[in-house]
Amino acid sequence: MTDQAFVTLATNDSYARGAMVLGKSLRNHNTSKKLVALIGPQVSEPSKSVLERIFDEVKVVDVLDSGDTAHLAMMKRPDLGVTFTKLHCWTLTDYSKCVFMDADTLVLSNIDELFDREELSAAPDPGWPDCFNSGVFVFCPSMETHGKLIQYCTEHGSFDGGDQGVLNGFFDNWATADISKHLPFIYNLSSISIYTYLPAFKQYGGHAKVVHFLGKTKPWSYKFDPRSQQITGSVHDADTHSTFLVDWWILYSSAVVPMMQQQYGDQPFHSGCEEFQSSETVTFQSEQVEILSSHSQAQAPEPEAQMSAEERKEKWEQDACWSGAAARSTAWVYHTELLD
């Protein structure tokens, strides 16, 4: 339907790259909906041009900032203040219904069925399940609702300093009023949940439709060698959502970087794709996942008989996570060969 759209937000070039990958993932899974990107004035012209090739509409909006340093400091995320800009999505009144998706999400299968849901439908937040996570939600654009949200911000602020606190305060009956507005967690699989509850990830992770790279370290914060399909960065961060991280980088390097190269021409730009030269790696193979570093290579594996109960539990959880995820990563590699 032409009056329904997926909407995302990018306030700078880094998040613009995330939006590009999100848009391509929606296209690759044959969405029938329009794609809309809200961008801040700081997004560069080359990035804007690439977004215009992927999205049906790219709209420049003013950046709103909560200025709530106290609550943002509690989360140790001062960068989240600008997420108030997300409230502009309610002004997209050319559309009757939309699904908002943060730029740090990746679509793994067609999710057009989300448009059968009503405002405000969202998945629970892993940190506090009686709150919804505002990375993916169904809403109906309305200038009246937008005005009420701005008024709410003025009068009450945000309990976390960001948009999630505002939206949960405004739609305060989400947890109790209507269970049909609770999206299954597979529509907003938070990367943090993979290592906080590995057995559940093993059981349900294969059905994930959207992965959300929560936290300060985003996919574009790493570097990637397309030839070896290896990622450099903090192994501690990468191993929490490593299979999905490679999914993101394969799509970015194969489908987005070529478009960026066309826009920049002879001008240099940092794509994040470069020759792999780090001693700390995350290497993905078809049957297993190996986490290698200058530290782990020097240490021989401890015999399982000598492990403590807690160590055996951790080993089992790691094996369970990787065995279920490695096959999925291989299938995605084959799929990306069909990307335009």
C-alpha positions as CSV (number, residue, x, y, z in Angstrom):
1,M,0.0,0.0,0.0
2,T,1.4,3.4,-1.0
3,D,0.2,5.1,2.2
4,Q,2.2,2.8,4.4
5,A,5.9,3.1,5.0
6,F,8.9,1.9,7.0
7,V,10.6,4.9,8.6
8,T,14.1,5.4,10.0
9,L,16.3,8.2,11.3
10,A,19.9,9.2,10.7
11,T,21.3,12.4,12.4
12,N,24.9,11.9,11.1
13,D,26.9,10.0,8.4
14,S,27.6,7.1,10.7
15,Y,23.9,6.4,11.3
16,A,23.2,7.1,7.6
17,R,25.3,4.1,6.8
18,G,23.2,2.1,9.2
19,A,20.1,3.4,7.5
20,M,21.5,2.4,4.1
21,V,22.0,-1.2,5.2
22,L,18.5,-1.3,6.8
23,G,16.9,0.0,3.6
24,K,18.8,-2.5,1.5
25,S,17.8,-5.3,3.8
26,L,14.1,-4.3,3.5
27,R,14.4,-4.2,-0.3
28,N,16.2,-7.5,-0.4
29,H,13.3,-9.1,1.5
30,N,10.8,-7.7,-1.0
31,T,8.8,-5.3,1.1
32,S,5.8,-3.9,-0.6
33,K,5.9,-0.7,1.6
34,K,7.4,2.7,1.0
35,L,10.7,3.5,2.6
36,V,11.3,6.9,4.3
37,A,14.5,8.2,5.9
38,L,14.5,11.2,8.2
39,I,17.9,12.8,8.3
40,G,19.6,15.6,10.2
41,P,21.3,18.6,8.6
42,Q,24.7,17.1,9.4
43,V,24.3,14.2,7.0
44,S,26.6,14.9,4.0
45,E,25.5,15.3,0.5
46,P,27.1,12.0,-0.7
47,S,25.4,10.1,2.1
48,K,22.1,11.8,1.3
49,S,22.4,10.9,-2.4
50,V,22.9,7.2,-1.5
51,L,19.9,7.3,0.8
52,E,17.9,8.7,-2.0
53,R,18.8,5.8,-4.2
54,I,17.6,3.3,-1.6
55,F,14.6,5.1,0.0
56,D,11.5,6.5,-1.6
57,E,11.6,9.6,0.4
58,V,14.5,11.3,2.2
59,K,13.4,14.2,4.4
60,V,15.7,16.7,6.3
61,V,14.4,17.5,9.8
62,D,15.6,19.7,12.6
63,V,17.6,17.8,15.3
64,L,15.9,17.8,18.7
65,D,17.9,17.3,21.8
66,S,16.5,16.5,25.2
67,G,19.3,18.3,27.0
68,D,18.7,16.0,29.9
69,T,22.3,15.4,30.9
70,A,21.4,14.0,34.3
71,H,19.3,11.1,33.0
72,L,21.6,10.5,30.0
73,A,24.5,10.3,32.4
74,M,22.7,7.5,34.3
75,M,22.7,5.5,31.1
76,K,26.3,6.6,30.3
77,R,25.0,7.6,26.8
78,P,25.1,11.4,26.3
79,D,24.6,10.8,22.5
80,L,21.0,9.6,23.0
81,G,19.7,13.1,23.5
82,V,19.3,13.6,19.8
83,T,17.0,10.6,19.6
84,F,14.2,13.0,20.4
85,T,14.4,13.8,16.7
86,K,12.6,10.5,16.3
87,L,9.4,12.3,17.3
88,H,9.3,14.0,13.8
89,C,8.1,10.7,12.5
90,W,4.6,11.5,13.6
91,T,4.5,14.4,11.2
92,L,4.6,12.1,8.1
93,T,0.9,12.5,7.6
94,D,1.1,11.4,3.9
95,Y,1.1,7.9,5.4
96,S,-1.7,6.3,7.3
97,K,0.4,3.8,9.1
98,C,4.2,3.4,9.5
99,V,6.7,1.1,11.2
100,F,9.7,3.0,12.7
101,M,13.0,1.2,12.8
102,D,16.3,2.5,14.3
103,A,19.2,2.8,11.9
104,D,21.1,0.1,13.9
105,T,18.6,-2.6,13.0
106,L,18.9,-5.2,10.3
107,V,15.9,-7.1,8.7
108,L,16.4,-10.8,8.2
109,S,13.1,-11.7,6.5
110,N,10.0,-9.9,5.2
111,I,8.1,-8.2,8.0
112,D,5.3,-6.5,6.1
113,E,2.9,-8.2,8.5
114,L,3.7,-5.6,11.1
115,F,1.3,-3.3,9.4
116,D,-1.5,-5.4,10.6
117,R,-0.7,-4.1,14.1
118,E,-2.1,-1.0,15.7
119,E,-0.4,2.0,17.3
120,L,1.6,1.7,19.5
121,S,2.8,-1.8,19.0
122,A,6.4,-2.7,20.0
123,A,8.5,-5.5,21.5
124,P,9.5,-5.5,25.2
125,D,12.9,-4.0,26.2
126,P,15.3,-6.6,27.5
127,G,16.4,-4.3,30.3
128,W,12.9,-3.7,31.7
129,P,10.3,-5.9,29.9
130,D,7.3,-3.8,31.2
131,C,8.8,-1.0,28.9
132,F,8.8,-1.4,25.2
133,N,12.0,-0.9,23.2
134,S,11.6,2.0,20.8
135,G,13.9,0.6,18.2
136,V,11.0,-0.9,16.3
137,F,7.4,0.2,16.7
138,V,4.1,0.6,14.7
139,F,2.5,4.0,14.7
140,C,0.0,6.2,12.9
141,P,1.3,9.7,11.8
142,S,-0.7,12.5,13.3
143,M,0.0,16.1,13.9
144,E,-2.3,16.0,16.9
145,T,-0.2,13.1,18.4
146,H,3.0,14.9,17.5
147,G,1.8,18.0,19.4
148,K,0.8,16.0,22.4
149,L,4.2,14.3,22.4
150,I,6.1,17.6,22.3
151,Q,3.8,18.9,25.2
152,Y,4.6,15.8,27.2
153,C,8.3,16.3,26.7
154,T,7.9,19.9,27.9
155,E,5.9,19.0,31.0
156,H,7.5,15.6,32.0
157,G,10.7,15.2,30.1
158,S,12.1,11.7,29.7
159,F,13.0,9.2,32.5
160,D,16.0,8.0,30.6
161,G,16.8,11.3,28.7
162,G,16.0,9.7,25.3
163,D,13.1,9.0,23.1
164,Q,12.4,5.6,24.8
165,G,11.6,7.2,28.1
166,V,9.3,9.7,26.5
167,L,7.4,7.2,24.4
168,N,7.0,4.8,27.3
169,G,5.7,7.7,29.5
170,F,3.3,8.8,26.8
171,F,2.0,5.4,25.8
172,D,2.1,4.4,29.5
173,N,-0.6,1.6,29.3
174,W,1.4,-0.5,26.7
175,A,2.4,-3.1,29.3
176,T,-1.2,-3.8,30.5
177,A,-3.9,-2.6,28.1
178,D,-3.7,-4.8,25.0
179,I,-1.5,-7.8,24.5
180,S,-1.9,-7.6,20.7
181,K,0.3,-4.5,20.8
182,H,3.2,-6.6,22.2
183,L,5.3,-7.6,19.3
184,P,7.1,-10.9,19.6
185,F,10.8,-10.4,20.5
186,I,11.9,-11.8,17.1
187,Y,10.8,-8.5,15.6
188,N,13.4,-6.6,17.7
189,L,16.0,-9.2,18.8
190,S,18.3,-7.1,20.9
191,S,21.9,-8.2,20.5
192,I,22.4,-7.9,24.3
193,S,19.9,-10.8,24.8
194,I,22.1,-13.3,22.9
195,Y,24.6,-13.5,25.7
196,T,22.3,-12.8,28.7
197,Y,20.0,-15.7,27.8
198,L,21.8,-18.0,25.4
199,P,19.5,-21.0,25.9
200,A,16.5,-19.0,24.7
201,F,18.6,-17.7,21.7
202,K,19.4,-21.3,20.8
203,Q,15.7,-22.2,21.0
204,Y,14.2,-19.2,19.2
205,G,17.0,-17.2,17.5
206,G,16.6,-19.0,14.2
207,H,13.2,-17.4,13.9
208,A,14.5,-13.9,14.3
209,K,13.2,-11.3,11.8
210,V,14.9,-8.2,13.0
211,V,18.2,-7.9,14.9
212,H,18.9,-4.7,16.9
213,F,22.5,-3.8,17.6
214,L,21.9,-2.2,21.0
215,G,24.7,-0.4,22.9
216,K,27.3,2.2,22.2
217,T,29.4,0.1,19.8
218,K,27.6,-0.2,16.4
219,P,28.3,-2.4,13.4
220,W,30.0,0.5,11.6
221,S,32.4,1.0,14.6
222,Y,34.3,-2.1,13.4
223,K,36.4,-2.7,10.3
224,F,35.9,-5.5,7.8
225,D,37.9,-7.4,5.1
226,P,35.4,-8.5,2.4
227,R,37.8,-11.0,1.0
228,S,38.4,-13.0,4.2
229,Q,35.0,-11.9,5.7
230,Q,36.8,-11.0,8.9
231,I,35.9,-8.2,11.4
232,T,38.4,-6.3,13.5
233,G,37.5,-4.6,16.8
234,S,36.8,-5.7,20.3
235,V,36.3,-9.4,20.5
236,H,34.4,-8.9,23.7
237,D,31.9,-6.7,21.9
238,A,31.8,-8.7,18.7
239,D,31.2,-12.1,20.1
240,T,27.9,-11.1,21.6
241,H,26.2,-10.8,18.2
242,S,29.0,-11.8,15.8
243,T,27.0,-13.8,13.3
244,F,24.5,-10.9,12.8
245,L,27.5,-8.5,12.7
246,V,28.9,-10.3,9.7
247,D,25.5,-10.3,8.1
248,W,25.5,-6.6,8.4
249,W,29.0,-6.1,7.0
250,I,28.4,-8.5,4.0
251,L,25.4,-6.5,3.0
252,Y,27.1,-3.2,3.6
253,S,30.3,-4.1,1.7
254,S,28.5,-5.7,-1.2
255,A,25.6,-3.4,-1.8
256,V,26.2,0.0,0.0
257,V,30.0,0.6,-0.5
258,P,29.8,0.5,-4.3
259,M,27.1,3.2,-4.2
260,M,29.1,5.3,-1.8
261,Q,32.2,5.0,-4.1
262,Q,30.1,6.3,-7.0
263,Q,29.1,9.3,-5.0
264,Y,32.5,10.2,-3.6
265,G,34.3,9.6,-6.9
266,D,37.9,10.6,-6.5
267,Q,37.4,12.0,-3.0
268,P,38.7,9.7,-0.3
269,F,36.2,8.4,2.3
270,H,36.5,5.8,5.0
271,S,34.2,2.8,4.2
272,G,35.4,0.6,7.0
273,C,36.3,-2.1,4.5
274,E,40.0,-2.6,4.4
275,E,42.8,-5.2,4.2
276,F,42.7,-7.3,7.4
277,Q,45.9,-6.7,9.5
278,S,44.8,-7.2,13.1
279,S,46.1,-9.8,15.6
280,E,42.6,-9.8,17.1
281,T,40.0,-11.4,14.8
282,V,36.6,-12.9,14.6
283,T,36.7,-15.5,11.9
284,F,33.5,-17.1,10.5
285,Q,33.5,-20.5,8.8
286,S,30.7,-22.7,7.5
287,E,30.8,-25.2,10.4
288,Q,32.4,-23.3,13.3
289,V,33.2,-19.9,14.7
290,E,36.7,-19.3,16.0
291,I,37.6,-16.3,18.2
292,L,41.3,-15.7,17.9
293,S,43.5,-13.2,19.6
294,S,47.1,-12.8,20.6
295,H,46.1,-13.9,24.1
296,S,44.0,-16.9,23.3
297,Q,46.4,-18.4,20.7
298,A,49.1,-18.7,23.4
299,Q,46.8,-20.6,25.7
300,A,46.0,-24.3,25.4
301,P,42.4,-25.3,25.9
302,E,41.7,-26.5,29.4
303,P,40.5,-30.1,29.6
304,E,36.8,-30.3,30.3
305,A,37.4,-32.6,33.2
306,Q,39.4,-29.9,35.0
307,M,36.8,-27.2,34.5
308,S,34.6,-26.0,37.3
309,A,30.8,-26.3,37.0
310,E,30.5,-22.6,36.1
311,E,33.2,-23.0,33.4
312,R,31.5,-26.0,31.9
313,K,28.2,-24.1,31.9
314,E,29.9,-21.1,30.1
315,K,31.4,-23.5,27.5
316,W,28.1,-25.2,26.9
317,E,26.4,-21.8,26.4
318,Q,29.0,-20.7,23.9
319,D,28.9,-23.9,22.0
320,A,25.1,-23.8,21.9
321,C,25.1,-20.2,20.6
322,W,27.7,-20.8,17.8
323,S,26.3,-24.1,16.6
324,G,22.9,-22.6,16.0
325,A,24.3,-19.4,14.4
326,A,27.0,-20.6,12.1
327,A,24.7,-22.4,9.7
328,R,22.6,-19.3,9.5
329,S,25.6,-17.2,8.6
330,T,26.6,-19.6,5.8
331,A,23.1,-19.4,4.3
332,W,23.2,-15.6,4.3
333,V,26.5,-15.6,2.5
334,Y,25.0,-17.6,-0.3
335,H,22.0,-15.3,-0.4
336,T,24.1,-12.1,-0.7
337,E,25.4,-13.4,-4.1
338,L,22.0,-12.4,-5.5
339,L,22.2,-8.8,-4.2
340,D,22.2,-6.1,-6.8
